Amino acid sequence: MMKNFIERIGVMNFIMLLVVLSIIIVSEIIFLTGDKLDAIFIAFWAPTILGFMNYLKYKK
């Protein structure tokens, strides 16, 4: 199942999705430790990376 998903979206996109997921997790950990502004700043990286991935995907 996972292999089929990776083949369908591509290896690089799968790696970028893992990076985005790890950014969200790190941001949640930082938020729960008390550095709320730093966590919000880091959390904004995830949609930025996803937007950049969409831009590169549809740019022809």
C-alpha positions, -999 to +999 in steps of 0.1 A: +000+000+000+027+025+009+048+015-021+018+022-044+013+056-028+050+065-032+049+054-069+018+074-075+030+107-060+067+103-066+097+099-043+106+135-040+070+146-032+068+118-006+100+131+010+087+167+010+055+155+027+075+138+054+095+170+059+062+190+062+049+164+087+081+166+108+078+205+108+043+202+122+054+178+149+084+199+159+062+230+160+037+213+183+065+202+206+079+237+207+044+251+214+038+227+243+072+236+258+061+273+261+077+291+231+044+300+214+057+326+190+086+304+178+062+275+173+038+297+153+067+309+131+079+274+125+043+262+118+041+287+089+068+268+071+046+238+064+020+256+042+048+276+025+065+244+015+032+228+003+025+260-017+059+259-033+054+222-042+021+231-059+038+260-077+065+237-091+041+210-099+018+232-121+046+254-136+051+243-172 
